[in-house]
Amino acid sequence: MPRGPKGKKRTADAIGNAVMIGRIATGEIEDLTTDDGKNAAAVALGRMGGKARAAGMTAKKRSEIAKNAAATRWKDR
């Protein structure tokens, strides 16, 4: 059985995950949160956000953003 970030056992199948979500919704078990109070699932989705944003951009737009970032980075040197 897979383990979560705190070493807790998690189910690997869809039905087990659905049951766990139902238990969280009814208050039988606590939702998984990180030490700073953020939802662990939301943090994981936030990490994927950069890839999704880049996939939705054209190559020209990505190039403009990269050039602007490089200019800002090298401005003081």
mmCIF file of the N, C-alpha and C atoms, coordinates in Angstrom:
data_MODEL
# 
_entry.id   MODEL 
# 
loop_
_atom_site.group_PDB 
_atom_site.id 
_atom_site.type_symbol 
_atom_site.label_atom_id 
_atom_site.label_alt_id 
_atom_site.label_comp_id 
_atom_site.label_asym_id 
_atom_site.label_entity_id 
_atom_site.label_seq_id 
_atom_site.pdbx_PDB_ins_code 
_atom_site.Cartn_x 
_atom_site.Cartn_y 
_atom_site.Cartn_z 
_atom_site.occupancy 
_atom_site.B_iso_or_equiv 
_atom_site.pdbx_formal_charge 
_atom_site.auth_seq_id 
_atom_site.auth_comp_id 
_atom_site.auth_asym_id 
_atom_site.auth_atom_id 
_atom_site.pdbx_PDB_model_num 
ATOM 1   N N  . MET A 1 1  ? 0.844   -1.170 0.000   1.00 0.00 ? 1  MET A N  1 
ATOM 2   C CA . MET A 1 1  ? 0.000   0.000  0.000   1.00 0.00 ? 1  MET A CA 1 
ATOM 3   C C  . MET A 1 1  ? 0.897   1.243  0.000   1.00 0.00 ? 1  MET A C  1 
ATOM 4   N N  . PRO A 1 2  ? 0.602   2.246  -0.851  1.00 0.00 ? 2  PRO A N  1 
ATOM 5   C CA . PRO A 1 2  ? 1.423   3.457  -0.896  1.00 0.00 ? 2  PRO A CA 1 
ATOM 6   C C  . PRO A 1 2  ? 1.366   4.224  0.419   1.00 0.00 ? 2  PRO A C  1 
ATOM 7   N N  . ARG A 1 3  ? 2.389   4.989  0.652   1.00 0.00 ? 3  ARG A N  1 
ATOM 8   C CA . ARG A 1 3  ? 2.444   5.794  1.869   1.00 0.00 ? 3  ARG A CA 1 
ATOM 9   C C  . ARG A 1 3  ? 2.441   7.274  1.503   1.00 0.00 ? 3  ARG A C  1 
ATOM 10  N N  . GLY A 1 4  ? 1.807   8.060  2.340   1.00 0.00 ? 4  GLY A N  1 
ATOM 11  C CA . GLY A 1 4  ? 1.728   9.502  2.133   1.00 0.00 ? 4  GLY A CA 1 
ATOM 12  C C  . GLY A 1 4  ? 2.980   10.196 2.627   1.00 0.00 ? 4  GLY A C  1 
ATOM 13  N N  . PRO A 1 5  ? 3.002   11.526 2.571   1.00 0.00 ? 5  PRO A N  1 
ATOM 14  C CA . PRO A 1 5  ? 4.190   12.266 2.979   1.00 0.00 ? 5  PRO A CA 1 
ATOM 15  C C  . PRO A 1 5  ? 4.527   12.122 4.459   1.00 0.00 ? 5  PRO A C  1 
ATOM 16  N N  . LYS A 1 6  ? 3.563   11.815 5.283   1.00 0.00 ? 6  LYS A N  1 
ATOM 17  C CA . LYS A 1 6  ? 3.798   11.641 6.721   1.00 0.00 ? 6  LYS A CA 1 
ATOM 18  C C  . LYS A 1 6  ? 3.918   10.165 7.097   1.00 0.00 ? 6  LYS A C  1 
ATOM 19  N N  . GLY A 1 7  ? 4.022   9.274  6.102   1.00 0.00 ? 7  GLY A N  1 
ATOM 20  C CA . GLY A 1 7  ? 4.148   7.861  6.361   1.00 0.00 ? 7  GLY A CA 1 
ATOM 21  C C  . GLY A 1 7  ? 2.835   7.138  6.558   1.00 0.00 ? 7  GLY A C  1 
ATOM 22  N N  . LYS A 1 8  ? 1.704   7.843  6.391   1.00 0.00 ? 8  LYS A N  1 
ATOM 23  C CA . LYS A 1 8  ? 0.402   7.203  6.560   1.00 0.00 ? 8  LYS A CA 1 
ATOM 24  C C  . LYS A 1 8  ? 0.095   6.350  5.337   1.00 0.00 ? 8  LYS A C  1 
ATOM 25  N N  . LYS A 1 9  ? -0.560  5.220  5.569   1.00 0.00 ? 9  LYS A N  1 
ATOM 26  C CA . LYS A 1 9  ? -0.928  4.347  4.467   1.00 0.00 ? 9  LYS A CA 1 
ATOM 27  C C  . LYS A 1 9  ? -2.086  4.946  3.686   1.00 0.00 ? 9  LYS A C  1 
ATOM 28  N N  . ARG A 1 10 ? -2.013  4.839  2.361   1.00 0.00 ? 10 ARG A N  1 
ATOM 29  C CA . ARG A 1 10 ? -3.072  5.325  1.477   1.00 0.00 ? 10 ARG A CA 1 
ATOM 30  C C  . ARG A 1 10 ? -3.478  4.210  0.528   1.00 0.00 ? 10 ARG A C  1 
ATOM 31  N N  . THR A 1 11 ? -4.731  4.226  0.138   1.00 0.00 ? 11 THR A N  1 
ATOM 32  C CA . THR A 1 11 ? -5.184  3.229  -0.821  1.00 0.00 ? 11 THR A CA 1 
ATOM 33  C C  . THR A 1 11 ? -4.764  3.642  -2.223  1.00 0.00 ? 11 THR A C  1 
ATOM 34  N N  . ALA A 1 12 ? -4.493  2.656  -3.074  1.00 0.00 ? 12 ALA A N  1 
ATOM 35  C CA . ALA A 1 12 ? -4.038  2.934  -4.429  1.00 0.00 ? 12 ALA A CA 1 
ATOM 36  C C  . ALA A 1 12 ? -5.164  2.826  -5.448  1.00 0.00 ? 12 ALA A C  1 
ATOM 37  N N  . ASP A 1 13 ? -6.320  2.335  -5.051  1.00 0.00 ? 13 ASP A N  1 
ATOM 38  C CA . ASP A 1 13 ? -7.406  2.147  -6.011  1.00 0.00 ? 13 ASP A CA 1 
ATOM 39  C C  . ASP A 1 13 ? -8.417  3.289  -5.937  1.00 0.00 ? 13 ASP A C  1 
ATOM 40  N N  . ALA A 1 14 ? -9.196  3.449  -7.000  1.00 0.00 ? 14 ALA A N  1 
ATOM 41  C CA . ALA A 1 14 ? -10.160 4.548  -7.104  1.00 0.00 ? 14 ALA A CA 1 
ATOM 42  C C  . ALA A 1 14 ? -11.277 4.426  -6.069  1.00 0.00 ? 14 ALA A C  1 
ATOM 43  N N  . ILE A 1 15 ? -11.741 3.221  -5.815  1.00 0.00 ? 15 ILE A N  1 
ATOM 44  C CA . ILE A 1 15 ? -12.834 3.038  -4.858  1.00 0.00 ? 15 ILE A CA 1 
ATOM 45  C C  . ILE A 1 15 ? -12.360 3.386  -3.449  1.00 0.00 ? 15 ILE A C  1 
ATOM 46  N N  . GLY A 1 16 ? -11.168 2.963  -3.110  1.00 0.00 ? 16 GLY A N  1 
ATOM 47  C CA . GLY A 1 16 ? -10.619 3.295  -1.800  1.00 0.00 ? 16 GLY A CA 1 
ATOM 48  C C  . GLY A 1 16 ? -10.445 4.797  -1.628  1.00 0.00 ? 16 GLY A C  1 
ATOM 49  N N  . ASN A 1 17 ? -10.008 5.474  -2.695  1.00 0.00 ? 17 ASN A N  1 
ATOM 50  C CA . ASN A 1 17 ? -9.881  6.930  -2.631  1.00 0.00 ? 17 ASN A CA 1 
ATOM 51  C C  . ASN A 1 17 ? -11.239 7.593  -2.473  1.00 0.00 ? 17 ASN A C  1 
ATOM 52  N N  . ALA A 1 18 ? -12.264 7.072  -3.166  1.00 0.00 ? 18 ALA A N  1 
ATOM 53  C CA . ALA A 1 18 ? -13.617 7.630  -3.049  1.00 0.00 ? 18 ALA A CA 1 
ATOM 54  C C  . ALA A 1 18 ? -14.149 7.467  -1.627  1.00 0.00 ? 18 ALA A C  1 
ATOM 55  N N  . VAL A 1 19 ? -13.890 6.334  -1.023  1.00 0.00 ? 19 VAL A N  1 
ATOM 56  C CA . VAL A 1 19 ? -14.324 6.103  0.358   1.00 0.00 ? 19 VAL A CA 1 
ATOM 57  C C  . VAL A 1 19 ? -13.613 7.074  1.296   1.00 0.00 ? 19 VAL A C  1 
ATOM 58  N N  . MET A 1 20 ? -12.308 7.288  1.059   1.00 0.00 ? 20 MET A N  1 
ATOM 59  C CA . MET A 1 20 ? -11.557 8.208  1.904   1.00 0.00 ? 20 MET A CA 1 
ATOM 60  C C  . MET A 1 20 ? -12.104 9.631  1.769   1.00 0.00 ? 20 MET A C  1 
ATOM 61  N N  . ILE A 1 21 ? -12.433 10.057 0.552   1.00 0.00 ? 21 ILE A N  1 
ATOM 62  C CA . ILE A 1 21 ? -13.002 11.391 0.334   1.00 0.00 ? 21 ILE A CA 1 
ATOM 63  C C  . ILE A 1 21 ? -14.336 11.520 1.063   1.00 0.00 ? 21 ILE A C  1 
ATOM 64  N N  . GLY A 1 22 ? -15.150 10.466 1.003   1.00 0.00 ? 22 GLY A N  1 
ATOM 65  C CA . GLY A 1 22 ? -16.425 10.481 1.723   1.00 0.00 ? 22 GLY A CA 1 
ATOM 66  C C  . GLY A 1 22 ? -16.232 10.601 3.219   1.00 0.00 ? 22 GLY A C  1 
ATOM 67  N N  . ARG A 1 23 ? -15.235 9.915  3.756   1.00 0.00 ? 23 ARG A N  1 
ATOM 68  C CA . ARG A 1 23 ? -14.964 9.995  5.197   1.00 0.00 ? 23 ARG A CA 1 
ATOM 69  C C  . ARG A 1 23 ? -14.465 11.384 5.595   1.00 0.00 ? 23 ARG A C  1 
ATOM 70  N N  . ILE A 1 24 ? -13.669 11.992 4.729   1.00 0.00 ? 24 ILE A N  1 
ATOM 71  C CA . ILE A 1 24 ? -13.212 13.356 5.010   1.00 0.00 ? 24 ILE A CA 1 
ATOM 72  C C  . ILE A 1 24 ? -14.395 14.308 4.995   1.00 0.00 ? 24 ILE A C  1 
ATOM 73  N N  . ALA A 1 25 ? -15.305 14.137 4.016   1.00 0.00 ? 25 ALA A N  1 
ATOM 74  C CA . ALA A 1 25 ? -16.462 15.026 3.884   1.00 0.00 ? 25 ALA A CA 1 
ATOM 75  C C  . ALA A 1 25 ? -17.404 14.907 5.077   1.00 0.00 ? 25 ALA A C  1 
ATOM 76  N N  . THR A 1 26 ? -17.546 13.706 5.617   1.00 0.00 ? 26 THR A N  1 
ATOM 77  C CA . THR A 1 26 ? -18.447 13.520 6.757   1.00 0.00 ? 26 THR A CA 1 
ATOM 78  C C  . THR A 1 26 ? -17.766 13.780 8.094   1.00 0.00 ? 26 THR A C  1 
ATOM 79  N N  . GLY A 1 27 ? -16.460 14.003 8.074   1.00 0.00 ? 27 GLY A N  1 
ATOM 80  C CA . GLY A 1 27 ? -15.743 14.324 9.299   1.00 0.00 ? 27 GLY A CA 1 
ATOM 81  C C  . GLY A 1 27 ? -15.248 13.116 10.065  1.00 0.00 ? 27 GLY A C  1 
ATOM 82  N N  . GLU A 1 28 ? -15.335 11.925 9.495   1.00 0.00 ? 28 GLU A N  1 
ATOM 83  C CA . GLU A 1 28 ? -14.850 10.728 10.195  1.00 0.00 ? 28 GLU A CA 1 
ATOM 84  C C  . GLU A 1 28 ? -13.334 10.761 10.353  1.00 0.00 ? 28 GLU A C  1 
ATOM 85  N N  . ILE A 1 29 ? -12.635 11.271 9.330   1.00 0.00 ? 29 ILE A N  1 
ATOM 86  C CA . ILE A 1 29 ? -11.182 11.410 9.404   1.00 0.00 ? 29 ILE A CA 1 
ATOM 87  C C  . ILE A 1 29 ? -10.821 12.839 9.022   1.00 0.00 ? 29 ILE A C  1 
ATOM 88  N N  . GLU A 1 30 ? -9.626  13.262 9.417   1.00 0.00 ? 30 GLU A N  1 
ATOM 89  C CA . GLU A 1 30 ? -9.168  14.619 9.124   1.00 0.00 ? 30 GLU A CA 1 
ATOM 90  C C  . GLU A 1 30 ? -8.565  14.677 7.725   1.00 0.00 ? 30 GLU A C  1 
ATOM 91  N N  . ASP A 1 31 ? -8.699  15.843 7.096   1.00 0.00 ? 31 ASP A N  1 
ATOM 92  C CA . ASP A 1 31 ? -8.107  16.074 5.785   1.00 0.00 ? 31 ASP A CA 1 
ATOM 93  C C  . ASP A 1 31 ? -6.595  16.189 5.933   1.00 0.00 ? 31 ASP A C  1 
ATOM 94  N N  . LEU A 1 32 ? -5.858  15.782 4.898   1.00 0.00 ? 32 LEU A N  1 
ATOM 95  C CA . LEU A 1 32 ? -4.410  15.853 4.924   1.00 0.00 ? 32 LEU A CA 1 
ATOM 96  C C  . LEU A 1 32 ? -3.971  17.292 4.684   1.00 0.00 ? 32 LEU A C  1 
ATOM 97  N N  . THR A 1 33 ? -3.222  17.837 5.612   1.00 0.00 ? 33 THR A N  1 
ATOM 98  C CA . THR A 1 33 ? -2.692  19.187 5.457   1.00 0.00 ? 33 THR A CA 1 
ATOM 99  C C  . THR A 1 33 ? -1.208  19.170 5.748   1.00 0.00 ? 33 THR A C  1 
ATOM 100 N N  . THR A 1 34 ? -0.502  20.161 5.227   1.00 0.00 ? 34 THR A N  1 
ATOM 101 C CA . THR A 1 34 ? 0.923   20.282 5.494   1.00 0.00 ? 34 THR A CA 1 
ATOM 102 C C  . THR A 1 34 ? 1.113   21.037 6.803   1.00 0.00 ? 34 THR A C  1 
ATOM 103 N N  . ASP A 1 35 ? 2.360   21.198 7.227   1.00 0.00 ? 35 ASP A N  1 
ATOM 104 C CA . ASP A 1 35 ? 2.653   21.870 8.498   1.00 0.00 ? 35 ASP A CA 1 
ATOM 105 C C  . ASP A 1 35 ? 2.207   23.328 8.509   1.00 0.00 ? 35 ASP A C  1 
ATOM 106 N N  . ASP A 1 36 ? 2.213   23.973 7.331   1.00 0.00 ? 36 ASP A N  1 
ATOM 107 C CA . ASP A 1 36 ? 1.835   25.384 7.292   1.00 0.00 ? 36 ASP A CA 1 
ATOM 108 C C  . ASP A 1 36 ? 0.334   25.574 7.099   1.00 0.00 ? 36 ASP A C  1 
ATOM 109 N N  . GLY A 1 37 ? -0.448  24.498 7.181   1.00 0.00 ? 37 GLY A N  1 
ATOM 110 C CA . GLY A 1 37 ? -1.897  24.596 7.115   1.00 0.00 ? 37 GLY A CA 1 
ATOM 111 C C  . GLY A 1 37 ? -2.475  24.518 5.717   1.00 0.00 ? 37 GLY A C  1 
ATOM 112 N N  . LYS A 1 38 ? -1.627  24.349 4.707   1.00 0.00 ? 38 LYS A N  1 
ATOM 113 C CA . LYS A 1 38 ? -2.123  24.266 3.336   1.00 0.00 ? 38 LYS A CA 1 
ATOM 114 C C  . LYS A 1 38 ? -2.545  22.837 3.023   1.00 0.00 ? 38 LYS A C  1 
ATOM 115 N N  . ASN A 1 39 ? -3.521  22.697 2.150   1.00 0.00 ? 39 ASN A N  1 
ATOM 116 C CA . ASN A 1 39 ? -3.991  21.386 1.729   1.00 0.00 ? 39 ASN A CA 1 
ATOM 117 C C  . ASN A 1 39 ? -2.919  20.744 0.850   1.00 0.00 ? 39 ASN A C  1 
ATOM 118 N N  . ALA A 1 40 ? -2.526  19.519 1.152   1.00 0.00 ? 40 ALA A N  1 
ATOM 119 C CA . ALA A 1 40 ? -1.468  18.844 0.417   1.00 0.00 ? 40 ALA A CA 1 
ATOM 120 C C  . ALA A 1 40 ? -1.832  18.660 -1.052  1.00 0.00 ? 40 ALA A C  1 
ATOM 121 N N  . ALA A 1 41 ? -3.092  18.376 -1.345  1.00 0.00 ? 41 ALA A N  1 
ATOM 122 C CA . ALA A 1 41 ? -3.515  18.206 -2.735  1.00 0.00 ? 41 ALA A CA 1 
ATOM 123 C C  . ALA A 1 41 ? -3.413  19.525 -3.492  1.00 0.00 ? 41 ALA A C  1 
ATOM 124 N N  . ALA A 1 42 ? -3.758  20.621 -2.847  1.00 0.00 ? 42 ALA A N  1 
ATOM 125 C CA . ALA A 1 42 ? -3.671  21.930 -3.495  1.00 0.00 ? 42 ALA A CA 1 
ATOM 126 C C  . ALA A 1 42 ? -2.217  22.311 -3.764  1.00 0.00 ? 42 ALA A C  1 
ATOM 127 N N  . VAL A 1 43 ? -1.331  21.960 -2.856  1.00 0.00 ? 43 VAL A N  1 
ATOM 128 C CA . VAL A 1 43 ? 0.085   22.241 -3.052  1.00 0.00 ? 43 VAL A CA 1 
ATOM 129 C C  . VAL A 1 43 ? 0.607   21.462 -4.255  1.00 0.00 ? 43 VAL A C  1 
ATOM 130 N N  . ALA A 1 44 ? 0.213   20.200 -4.373  1.00 0.00 ? 44 ALA A N  1 
ATOM 131 C CA . ALA A 1 44 ? 0.644   19.387 -5.509  1.00 0.00 ? 44 ALA A CA 1 
ATOM 132 C C  . ALA A 1 44 ? 0.112   19.951 -6.819  1.00 0.00 ? 44 ALA A C  1 
ATOM 133 N N  . LEU A 1 45 ? -1.135  20.393 -6.830  1.00 0.00 ? 45 LEU A N  1 
ATOM 134 C CA . LEU A 1 45 ? -1.692  20.986 -8.043  1.00 0.00 ? 45 LEU A CA 1 
ATOM 135 C C  . LEU A 1 45 ? -0.975  22.286 -8.386  1.00 0.00 ? 45 LEU A C  1 
ATOM 136 N N  . GLY A 1 46 ? -0.588  23.041 -7.399  1.00 0.00 ? 46 GLY A N  1 
ATOM 137 C CA . GLY A 1 46 ? 0.134   24.281 -7.646  1.00 0.00 ? 46 GLY A CA 1 
ATOM 138 C C  . GLY A 1 46 ? 1.478   24.039 -8.298  1.00 0.00 ? 46 GLY A C  1 
ATOM 139 N N  . ARG A 1 47 ? 2.132   22.946 -7.938  1.00 0.00 ? 47 ARG A N  1 
ATOM 140 C CA . ARG A 1 47 ? 3.412   22.615 -8.559  1.00 0.00 ? 47 ARG A CA 1 
ATOM 141 C C  . ARG A 1 47 ? 3.242   22.282 -10.035 1.00 0.00 ? 47 ARG A C  1 
ATOM 142 N N  . MET A 1 48 ? 2.103   21.718 -10.396 1.00 0.00 ? 48 MET A N  1 
ATOM 143 C CA . MET A 1 48 ? 1.850   21.371 -11.795 1.00 0.00 ? 48 MET A CA 1 
ATOM 144 C C  . MET A 1 48 ? 1.405   22.580 -12.606 1.00 0.00 ? 48 MET A C  1 
ATOM 145 N N  . GLY A 1 49 ? 1.086   23.690 -11.949 1.00 0.00 ? 49 GLY A N  1 
ATOM 146 C CA . GLY A 1 49 ? 0.550   24.853 -12.636 1.00 0.00 ? 49 GLY A CA 1 
ATOM 147 C C  . GLY A 1 49 ? 1.488   25.453 -13.666 1.00 0.00 ? 49 GLY A C  1 
ATOM 148 N N  . GLY A 1 50 ? 2.783   25.467 -13.395 1.00 0.00 ? 50 GLY A N  1 
ATOM 149 C CA . GLY A 1 50 ? 3.748   26.026 -14.335 1.00 0.00 ? 50 GLY A CA 1 
ATOM 150 C C  . GLY A 1 50 ? 3.771   25.272 -15.646 1.00 0.00 ? 50 GLY A C  1 
ATOM 151 N N  . LYS A 1 51 ? 3.698   23.965 -15.584 1.00 0.00 ? 51 LYS A N  1 
ATOM 152 C CA . LYS A 1 51 ? 3.690   23.162 -16.806 1.00 0.00 ? 51 LYS A CA 1 
ATOM 153 C C  . LYS A 1 51 ? 2.424   23.413 -17.607 1.00 0.00 ? 51 LYS A C  1 
ATOM 154 N N  . ALA A 1 52 ? 1.298   23.514 -16.918 1.00 0.00 ? 52 ALA A N  1 
ATOM 155 C CA . ALA A 1 52 ? 0.037   23.764 -17.608 1.00 0.00 ? 52 ALA A CA 1 
ATOM 156 C C  . ALA A 1 52 ? 0.042   25.149 -18.243 1.00 0.00 ? 52 ALA A C  1 
ATOM 157 N N  . ARG A 1 53 ? 0.612   26.118 -17.549 1.00 0.00 ? 53 ARG A N  1 
ATOM 158 C CA . ARG A 1 53 ? 0.686   27.480 -18.093 1.00 0.00 ? 53 ARG A CA 1 
ATOM 159 C C  . ARG A 1 53 ? 1.576   27.507 -19.331 1.00 0.00 ? 53 ARG A C  1 
ATOM 160 N N  . ALA A 1 54 ? 2.719   26.830 -19.280 1.00 0.00 ? 54 ALA A N  1 
ATOM 161 C CA . ALA A 1 54 ? 3.630   26.806 -20.423 1.00 0.00 ? 54 ALA A CA 1 
ATOM 162 C C  . ALA A 1 54 ? 3.010   26.086 -21.615 1.00 0.00 ? 54 ALA A C  1 
ATOM 163 N N  . ALA A 1 55 ? 2.225   25.059 -21.357 1.00 0.00 ? 55 ALA A N  1 
ATOM 164 C CA . ALA A 1 55 ? 1.600   24.317 -22.459 1.00 0.00 ? 55 ALA A CA 1 
ATOM 165 C C  . ALA A 1 55 ? 0.559   25.166 -23.173 1.00 0.00 ? 55 ALA A C  1 
ATOM 166 N N  . GLY A 1 56 ? -0.049  26.116 -22.471 1.00 0.00 ? 56 GLY A N  1 
ATOM 167 C CA . GLY A 1 56 ? -1.071  26.959 -23.076 1.00 0.00 ? 56 GLY A CA 1 
ATOM 168 C C  . GLY A 1 56 ? -0.518  28.167 -23.801 1.00 0.00 ? 56 GLY A C  1 
ATOM 169 N N  . MET A 1 57 ? 0.796   28.391 -23.755 1.00 0.00 ? 57 MET A N  1 
ATOM 170 C CA . MET A 1 57 ? 1.404   29.560 -24.387 1.00 0.00 ? 57 MET A CA 1 
ATOM 171 C C  . MET A 1 57 ? 2.024   29.202 -25.721 1.00 0.00 ? 57 MET A C  1 
ATOM 172 N N  . THR A 1 58 ? 2.131   30.205 -26.571 1.00 0.00 ? 58 THR A N  1 
ATOM 173 C CA . THR A 1 58 ? 2.837   30.010 -27.837 1.00 0.00 ? 58 THR A CA 1 
ATOM 174 C C  . THR A 1 58 ? 4.332   30.111 -27.574 1.00 0.00 ? 58 THR A C  1 
ATOM 175 N N  . ALA A 1 59 ? 5.113   29.622 -28.520 1.00 0.00 ? 59 ALA A N  1 
ATOM 176 C CA . ALA A 1 59 ? 6.564   29.683 -28.374 1.00 0.00 ? 59 ALA A CA 1 
ATOM 177 C C  . ALA A 1 59 ? 7.034   31.135 -28.335 1.00 0.00 ? 59 ALA A C  1 
ATOM 178 N N  . LYS A 1 60 ? 6.375   32.005 -29.096 1.00 0.00 ? 60 LYS A N  1 
ATOM 179 C CA . LYS A 1 60 ? 6.749   33.418 -29.121 1.00 0.00 ? 60 LYS A CA 1 
ATOM 180 C C  . LYS A 1 60 ? 6.529   34.064 -27.748 1.00 0.00 ? 60 LYS A C  1 
ATOM 181 N N  . LYS A 1 61 ? 5.409   33.769 -27.117 1.00 0.00 ? 61 LYS A N  1 
ATOM 182 C CA . LYS A 1 61 ? 5.099   34.336 -25.800 1.00 0.00 ? 61 LYS A CA 1 
ATOM 183 C C  . LYS A 1 61 ? 6.089   33.826 -24.747 1.00 0.00 ? 61 LYS A C  1 
ATOM 184 N N  . ARG A 1 62 ? 6.416   32.529 -24.787 1.00 0.00 ? 62 ARG A N  1 
ATOM 185 C CA . ARG A 1 62 ? 7.401   31.976 -23.845 1.00 0.00 ? 62 ARG A CA 1 
ATOM 186 C C  . ARG A 1 62 ? 8.755   32.647 -24.034 1.00 0.00 ? 62 ARG A C  1 
ATOM 187 N N  . SER A 1 63 ? 9.121   32.900 -25.302 1.00 0.00 ? 63 SER A N  1 
ATOM 188 C CA . SER A 1 63 ? 10.389  33.553 -25.604 1.00 0.00 ? 63 SER A CA 1 
ATOM 189 C C  . SER A 1 63 ? 10.416  34.976 -25.054 1.00 0.00 ? 63 SER A C  1 
ATOM 190 N N  . GLU A 1 64 ? 9.312   35.708 -25.207 1.00 0.00 ? 64 GLU A N  1 
ATOM 191 C CA . GLU A 1 64 ? 9.236   37.074 -24.680 1.00 0.00 ? 64 GLU A CA 1 
ATOM 192 C C  . GLU A 1 64 ? 9.395   37.085 -23.161 1.00 0.00 ? 64 GLU A C  1 
ATOM 193 N N  . ILE A 1 65 ? 8.736   36.160 -22.497 1.00 0.00 ? 65 ILE A N  1 
ATOM 194 C CA . ILE A 1 65 ? 8.827   36.076 -21.037 1.00 0.00 ? 65 ILE A CA 1 
ATOM 195 C C  . ILE A 1 65 ? 10.254  35.739 -20.609 1.00 0.00 ? 65 ILE A C  1 
ATOM 196 N N  . ALA A 1 66 ? 10.901  34.812 -21.318 1.00 0.00 ? 66 ALA A N  1 
ATOM 197 C CA . ALA A 1 66 ? 12.269  34.418 -20.983 1.00 0.00 ? 66 ALA A CA 1 
ATOM 198 C C  . ALA A 1 66 ? 13.241  35.575 -21.206 1.00 0.00 ? 66 ALA A C  1 
ATOM 199 N N  . LYS A 1 67 ? 13.057  36.327 -22.299 1.00 0.00 ? 67 LYS A N  1 
ATOM 200 C CA . LYS A 1 67 ? 13.932  37.475 -22.566 1.00 0.00 ? 67 LYS A CA 1 
ATOM 201 C C  . LYS A 1 67 ? 13.768  38.544 -21.490 1.00 0.00 ? 67 LYS A C  1 
ATOM 202 N N  . ASN A 1 68 ? 12.539  38.791 -21.090 1.00 0.00 ? 68 ASN A N  1 
ATOM 203 C CA . ASN A 1 68 ? 12.281  39.773 -20.039 1.00 0.00 ? 68 ASN A CA 1 
ATOM 204 C C  . ASN A 1 68 ? 12.914  39.330 -18.717 1.00 0.00 ? 68 ASN A C  1 
ATOM 205 N N  . ALA A 1 69 ? 12.803  38.055 -18.399 1.00 0.00 ? 69 ALA A N  1 
ATOM 206 C CA . ALA A 1 69 ? 13.392  37.529 -17.163 1.00 0.00 ? 69 ALA A CA 1 
ATOM 207 C C  . ALA A 1 69 ? 14.912  37.639 -17.202 1.00 0.00 ? 69 ALA A C  1 
ATOM 208 N N  . ALA A 1 70 ? 15.514  37.325 -18.353 1.00 0.00 ? 70 ALA A N  1 
ATOM 209 C CA . ALA A 1 70 ? 16.968  37.414 -18.479 1.00 0.00 ? 70 ALA A CA 1 
ATOM 210 C C  . ALA A 1 70 ? 17.434  38.859 -18.363 1.00 0.00 ? 70 ALA A C  1 
ATOM 211 N N  . ALA A 1 71 ? 16.700  39.782 -18.978 1.00 0.00 ? 71 ALA A N  1 
ATOM 212 C CA . ALA A 1 71 ? 17.073  41.194 -18.898 1.00 0.00 ? 71 ALA A CA 1 
ATOM 213 C C  . ALA A 1 71 ? 17.005  41.684 -17.457 1.00 0.00 ? 71 ALA A C  1 
ATOM 214 N N  . THR A 1 72 ? 15.977  41.286 -16.743 1.00 0.00 ? 72 THR A N  1 
ATOM 215 C CA . THR A 1 72 ? 15.841  41.679 -15.340 1.00 0.00 ? 72 THR A CA 1 
ATOM 216 C C  . THR A 1 72 ? 16.952  41.063 -14.493 1.00 0.00 ? 72 THR A C  1 
ATOM 217 N N  . ARG A 1 73 ? 17.280  39.823 -14.783 1.00 0.00 ? 73 ARG A N  1 
ATOM 218 C CA . ARG A 1 73 ? 18.296  39.114 -14.004 1.00 0.00 ? 73 ARG A CA 1 
ATOM 219 C C  . ARG A 1 73 ? 19.682  39.743 -14.204 1.00 0.00 ? 73 ARG A C  1 
ATOM 220 N N  . TRP A 1 74 ? 19.998  40.186 -15.438 1.00 0.00 ? 74 TRP A N  1 
ATOM 221 C CA . TRP A 1 74 ? 21.322  40.698 -15.755 1.00 0.00 ? 74 TRP A CA 1 
ATOM 222 C C  . TRP A 1 74 ? 21.389  42.224 -15.718 1.00 0.00 ? 74 TRP A C  1 
ATOM 223 N N  . LYS A 1 75 ? 20.330  42.885 -15.286 1.00 0.00 ? 75 LYS A N  1 
ATOM 224 C CA . LYS A 1 75 ? 20.253  44.348 -15.310 1.00 0.00 ? 75 LYS A CA 1 
ATOM 225 C C  . LYS A 1 75 ? 21.350  44.996 -14.467 1.00 0.00 ? 75 LYS A C  1 
ATOM 226 N N  . ASP A 1 76 ? 21.643  44.483 -13.312 1.00 0.00 ? 76 ASP A N  1 
ATOM 227 C CA . ASP A 1 76 ? 22.578  45.114 -12.383 1.00 0.00 ? 76 ASP A CA 1 
ATOM 228 C C  . ASP A 1 76 ? 24.032  44.718 -12.612 1.00 0.00 ? 76 ASP A C  1 
ATOM 229 N N  . ARG A 1 77 ? 24.319  43.891 -13.566 1.00 0.00 ? 77 ARG A N  1 
ATOM 230 C CA . ARG A 1 77 ? 25.702  43.414 -13.745 1.00 0.00 ? 77 ARG A CA 1 
ATOM 231 C C  . ARG A 1 77 ? 26.431  44.146 -14.825 1.00 0.00 ? 77 ARG A C  1 
# 
